[in-house]
Amino acid sequence: MQKKRFLILTNRVPYPLTDGGNLAMNAMIDGYHSAGKEVYLLAMNTTRHPVSSAQLADLYKHTNGFSTVDIDNNVHFIGTLKNFLFSRQPNHADRFYHTAFIKKLEEVINAFKPDVIQIESVFLSTYLPFIKKHSSAILVLRMHNIEYQVWQRLACGEKSLLKKYYLNNLAVRIKHFEEYAWQQYDLLLPISYADSELIKFSATSTPYNVATYGIDAENIHQPTRNEKWEAYHLGAMDWRPNAEAVDWFLQNVWPLIHEALPDFRFSFAGRYMPDYFKNLNIEGANCLGEVQDANTFIADKKILIVPLRSGGGIRVKILEAMAAGKIVISTDIGMQGVEALPGTHYLAANEPEDFHKAIKWCLENKDKAEMIASNAVTLIKTDYEQRAIMKRVIEKIDSIKP
């Protein structure tokens, strides 16, 4: 018998749909719903990513149920210190464990009786003992990235010895927590083939199925006729790799580009934009902060810049940009998880001079650059189509015996 009732647990409300994490969670929810499944979303409404009551009232009306629990997940010095000194768990896991969520989870399980419970963050794995005690549902972990990899890379780029020690310690804790958690599920859904390789070489025997972010190519915003050959970056700045990437680009890359191409323009935007960026006065580089409509922001710009030097998972904004016919210039880490070829689907750039050369090449070879963008559109339509991805995921879940 095919599984019909899907309970989705998220560590934030997937709203607004302006950053990759929210978009990826929303795609899974809508994907199950479009496939005819009954879907219930139980989300944490956190202090770090709060959604107002008025906004919540209009969300996920198409699902079979939607509930939220207010959670304080702020980083507190005393709590972080206690965790570091007296716990082996990463601080992330402690911050998301709350009795109020347990109470609501029990209520939802008893009323909804899910066949499948899908968890959208490995740090919610602390609730697995309770879930297993109260439900026989198939347990699925949606992996937006390999968390320990993100923190390993942040540690490598940290200059302060004290912070470097803490980040390395945190990365080790997360790795142990993460790899143990993988073994507690019936199915893992890594978001990229690159992440699946790390699962393959770990000790876990849990089956997995790559479930990359799916694009509804029919509804993607296509380029306007007034598209300008200028660059942009769009990303939530409360995710540390994004903030570090933009800072590195402005300090190390932009001076080269602006000196050689004084008329070229770069705009960047995103939620939780630090005042540091808003107060910068860099000629040719424009910080817009949070924009009301991401599609309007990118519609008239041709080139997406992705200067990530840490992080993991897959960049949803890259897939959306490719689908919209943009030219992507990215580091290798930025392109991690996207099965694309440099020079065919995007332009690779890892050092400041690489970005300068790639932008200069685009401006001097617009027809060839347009061909790269066209190849990327074809790639998205072929390999990243939402309905096909969800079909494979559901078939894999249906093959699992409770």
Secondary structure, DSSP 8 states (H G I E B T S, - for coil): ----EEEEEESS---STTSHHHHHHHHHHHHHHHTT-EEEEEEEEESSS---HHHHTTS-TTSSEEEEEEE-----HHHHHHHHHH-SS-HHHHHT--HHHHHHHHHHHHHH--SEEEES-GGGGGGHHHHHHH---EEEEEESS-HHHHHHHHHHH---HHHHHHHHHHHHHHHHHHHHHHTT-SEEEESSHHHHHHHHTSS----B------B-GGGS----TT-EEEEEEE--TTSHHHHHHHHHIIIIIHHHHHHH-TT--EEEE-TT--HHHHT---TTEEEEES-S-HHHHHHTEEEEEE--SS--S--HHHHHHHHTT-EEEE-TTTTTT----BTTTBEE--SHHHHHHHHHHHHH-HHHHHHHHHHHHHHHHHH-BHHHHHHHHHHHHHTS--
